[in-house]
Amino acid sequence: MHETQYAIEMVNITKKFPGIIANDNVTLQLKQGEIHALLGENGAGKSTLMSILFGMYQPEEGVIKKNGEIVKIHDPNDANNLGIGMVHQHFKLVECFSVLDNIILGVEDSQLGILQREKARQKVLELSQRYGLSVDPDALIEDISVGMQQRTEILKMLYRDNEILIFDEPTAVLTPAEIKELLQIMRNLSAEGKSILFITHKLNEIMEVADRCSVLRKGKYIGTVDVATTTKAELSRMMVGRDVEFAVQKDEAKPEQVVLEVRDLSVASKLSKKNAVNNVSFQVRAGEIVCIAGIDGNGQTELVYGISGLEPVQSGSVLLCGKDITHAPIRKRSLLGMSHIPEDRHKHGLVLDYTLEDNMVLQRYFEPEFVDKLGFLRRKNIRTYTERLIEQYDVRSGQGPVTLSRSMSGGNQQKAIVAREIDKDPQLLIAVQPTRGLDVGAIEYIHKQIVAQRDAGKAVLLVSLELDEVMTLADRILVMYEGEIVGQLNPKTATVTELGLYMAGAKKEDV
């Protein structure tokens, strides 16, 4: 009997970084034309393994085979030449270039030194129709939604005629509708004979599209299962090493005094002449979790920017604990008791080239605990403080407090931000996509933390695109559509279908 011909085989791969073995003798086999999920907690070594396949890292041990032949992949150009493409978790796009220019960057077709843009445009339009990836080739990356940017990344792979497609956490930044579309696109690609490696820790998506699933835990290979014959509980046990509670345990909310009041707030849009947020008013009380739900791009981001001070507001006012903070600087908002877990952890959450400990005291370094009378930082206190948070929130990093934030996995960067913001003991916690890109174990923990904040009498404003998260965490749901609040729902009585209708703008009530 001849052995199965694998499109890609990674055999006995070991990769080490300072203080950590990211991949410990891992073997992964991808069949021709299958969707193969790679599952694991944050920092389990999934992205590292895929970065090795894409030529961004070299392993200390192990070999890679393509169609049974050993290949050497020194850099991403080698990977591309072998037909391997990758959509990274944090997109690699040039913001000020158009969609078309990003797709052809590096493989430009020119005659006599003149770029054959029209020919390229035709190929891009054909590909986008064939795979259901609608994009505007002339739009600038900085002006389009995250879902569109992702399509651009997928088209980049298809434009290069890649046969092996790596998707690294592709749904972490997408709305429910975009996720549905993406999973359909992946099915179309595999039906065309493309072989797909799909890194994720969302069990629902694995159950929906994957043929097989391999699990990594703390850098080691745990096993591969056929998705058709496994369960979510079994997969999460393989991934975390214990049983995980999927439901959030919480008692009835006991709302008290108003902590955040937003009155007739309007915030400008960067994309169009219209306001992104239009005359929005609502309150969040101490002891309740109010969740803003909506499809991405309906003004949630700008609303949070306006409340947190990242963007100026056009009109209206914001009050925190009765004080007007509409035009207050960010530090003042922070000192008055606002904490903010931002949507974009790299842009607004961390200074990536700072150590973990410096990031942990970003908003508090001037407090007496962390600085002496002469203005020198109390390094020892900062380290002790960071060590406590690392321990408490299970932030995994190769070198503890002195780890460079950039080198940590996305999920652990997220945990660090959550730890810092909750530990400030805020009056108001604004949490935007707090569990984006986290595994089930970490999600369970962060959900507990958010409920604990509520039970400690804090006001929580949650913005989430994950319908499950909205339904399980919220005490009240406000739905945003095209910059306005179109509905207020009680998660106990509302259905997901009803929520979806409001989100799509098909239903509206006077709030």
Protein Blocks (a to p, Z undefined) as FASTA:
>chain_A
ZZdddfbdcehiacddehiafbghiacdddehiacdddddehilpmmmmmmmnopaccfb
dcddeehiacddfbfklmmmnopacddfbdcddfkbcfklmmmgopacceehiacfklmm
mmmmmmmmmnopacdfkbcfklpcfklmmmmmmmmmmmnopabdcdehkllmpcfklmmm
mmmmmmmmmmnopacddddfbfklmmmmmmbdcddeehiafbdcdfklmcfklmmmmmno
pacdfbdcdddddddddfbdcehiacddfkbmbdfbghiacdddehiacddeddehihmm
mmmmmmnopaccfbdcddeehiacklgcfklmmmnopacddfblmlmmpcfkbcfklmmm
mmmmmpmklocfkopacfklmmmmmmmmmmmnopacfklmmlcfklpcfklmmmmmmmmm
mmnopabdcdehklgoiafklmmmmmmmmmmmmmnopacddddfbfklmmmmpmbdcdde
ehiafbdcdfklpcfklmmmmmnopaccdZZ
